Amino acid sequence: MSMTWKDVNVFQWQQIVNLFTKEKDLTELDLAVKSVAIVKNMTEHQIDSMPIGELNPLLKSIAFIHEEIKPQPVKYIQVGKKRYKCIYDIRKMPAARYIESKYFSQDVNGNLHRIGACMVMPMKKTLLGWKVDKYDASKHEEYAQDLLEAPITAVLGSVVFFCLVYRNWIKASKDYLVSEMMSKSLTKYQAEVLYQTLCETLDGFIRPHWWLSSKESRWSRCTKFLLYNSLMTSLISKRKTNTKQSS
């Protein structure tokens, strides 16, 4: 069955990005096998042991990898039996979460789930339906771990939407934000320093490389090679032989 980016979770996305941007000296065959392993939650050994007739459909089903991802902001993010509400109103979010996100923004892709956890509210199911629960700062990492299992299109789309829409709002609301922080016992100087930190934090959210267009030609060559080239059989056989020798 063919897949799309909507079928990929945040953790799988992070692995795919690392595979295409950080891994060195990978053959075209290794790249394809590792991609299938990530998306299908399989081991490379399982893939190496598959008959070619079963491998081809797998490769075709993940052809979407070389297509641009189209993230979409959502109101709620469902992860298993848990649900989180995305908060896009900056006035409903403590300034401390922005400071927290400044560190995470140093590696947007690697920390996407942690950045997402800064802009959501946990929800609880009641007899009357889902209700927003209290945000527990001590559970930030727990929220982030949950988001690792969420669809990448939803998490990425929501994070980017929040940053792009409200960056200008923050810069245009200096007096309001400084006043709010001073009401929390900060001095004017401290409040203005914190305000500047908020501006720098959102400025750090430059558009991440969330698609693999720079690797599209490589992936396309790999797919065509594996699916249509008559040398595929000998290459896979060779990989299996090397795997057995190394084990």
N, C-alpha and C positions, 0 to 999 in steps of 0.2 A: 504494500500500500504506500502510495506516495505521501511524503511529509512536507510540511512547510515550517517556517521559523516559529509559528505558533505552537508547534509540537516540541520545541526545544526549551529546556528550562535554563535558568541563569547559570547554574553550575556547568552544564554542558556547553553553554555559550563561552564561558571563560576558558574552558579547556580547548575549544575550537580556535579561539583567538590566539591562545598561546601556541597551538600547533602550527598555525599559519604564519605567525609573526616572530616566534622565538626559537622554534626547533630548527636545528641546523643539520645539514648533510642527510636529509631524508630523500629516499628514492620516491618516484611517483607511486610505486606500489605501496610503500610504507605509509605515505601520506593518505592514500585511499583506505587502507586497512585501519589505520588509527582513527580516521574520521568515522568510519562505520562503527568501530568499537565504542566511540564516545556517544554517538547519537542513538545507537541501538542497545546501549548498556551491555555490551558483550566484551569478552576478552579477545585479544589478538589470536590466542591459540584456538579459540572457537572458530574464528573466521578462517584461519589457515586450514582448519580441518574440514571446512565445508566444500562440497562438490561445486565445480564452477557453475553448474546450472542453478544452484541456490545462491551463489554469490552475486551473479549478475543482477537479479531483482533487487538485492540489497543496495547495490551501487546506484541503481536507477532511482530508488526511493529517496536517496539523500542528495539528489542532483540540485536541490534548492540551495545548498550551501554556497554556491557561487553566485547566487542572486542577492541583490541588496535587501537587507532586512528593513522592514517598514514598521517601526515601533508606534504603538498607539496608546495614548494615555487612557487610563480607566478610572472609574470611581472606586471600585473595590478589587482587591486581589485575593483570590481564593487559593489556598494551599491545603489540599487534603480537607480535613474537617475544620480548619482554621480560616478566618477571614480577617483581612485588614482593610481599613478605609484610608484612601489616599487623601492627604490634606494639602490643598492647593492655596489656601488662604493663609498668608504669612502671619496674619495677626493672631491666628490660633495656634501658633507654634512657638515654643520657647526659644529665645535667642541662643541658648546653650547648644541646641542641636546644630545650629549653623557652625559654631566653633568646632564642634565634634567632626562635622563633615569636611572641614578644611583639611584635616590630616588625611582623610580617606580620599579626597579628590586628587591626591598625588598619583594615584593609580585608579582611574575611573573604572576601567574594565575589571580589574582584580577586586575592587572594593564596591562594585555596583550594588551588591546586596546590602552592604553596610550603609551606603548612602541612602538607599531606598528605605532602610529601617529608620532613618532620621525623619522621614516625611510621611509616616503612616501612623495610624492609631489602631491598636488591637481591638477586636470586637468579640462579643460573647453572645451565644445564642440563648434566647429566653423563650418563654411561652408565647411572647408577643412578637417574636422574630429576632433578627440580629440587632444588637445595640452596641454603641461605641463604649469601650471599656477605658479605664484609666491607663495612661501611658506610664510604664514603669521603666525609668532610665536604667535601672540595674539589669533589665532584661533586654537591653538593646541587642546584644549578641544573639540572644535567643530569637528575637524577631528577624535578625539578619539571616540566621541559619534557615529559618522558615522560607524566606524569600529566595534562597538558593534553589528551591524546588518549584518556584513560580515561573510562569511563561516569560521568556526573555522579552517578548514584544510588549508585554504589559508593564514590567518593571522598568525597562529602559525607556519606554514611551512616557511613563509617568514622571520619572526623574527628569528627563530632558524637558518635558512640558513645564514642570514646576520651575526649573532653573531659568528657562528662556522667558517665561511670562512674568515672573516676579523679580527678575534682576533689575529691570528698569523701575519697578515700583519701589524697591528698596532705595535706589539712588534718588528717587523723587520724594522720599518720605523721611528725610533726615531729621527734621524737627520733631515729627511724631515719634520716631523710634528713640531718639535721644531723651525725649520727655518721658517715655515709658520706662526706659532704663533708669533714669534719675528717680522715678517713683519707687524703684526697687532698692533705694539707698546708695546708688552709685553717684559719684561726683560728676559734674559736667565733663571734666577732662576724661575720666574713666569711660563715661558713656560715649564720648566722641571717638575714643580709641577703639572701643568695642564696635561702634558703628562702622568704622573704617575696616575693621577685620571682617565684618559681614560682607561689605562690598568686595573685598579681595577674595573672600571665599567663593562667592558666586561668579566672579570674574574667572576663577580657576576652572569652572565647569565649561571648558571649551568643548565643542562637539567631538566626542570620542570617535575612534575609527570602528564604528559598530558594524560595518560591512566589510567584506573581504574582496573588494573590487581590485585592489592591488595584486591579489593572488588569483583573480578570476582566470587569467589566461593559463596559469599553471594548473588550476583545478580542471579547467575545460580540457586541456591536453591529457591530463591524467584520466578523466572519465572516458574520453573518446578512446584513449589507448586501451584501457581495461575492458571496455565494452565491445569494441569493434576490431581491435588489432589482433591479428592471428597469432601474435607472439605471446598473448596473455597466458595461454596454457603453460608454456614452458617457463614463464616468469614465476607463476604461482607455484609450480612444481619445484622450482629452484628455491623459492622462499621456504617452502615446507621442508626441503632437504636441509637447508641451513639451520632452521629452527630445531630439527631433530638432532643435528650434530652439536648444537650449542647447549641442548638440555641434558 
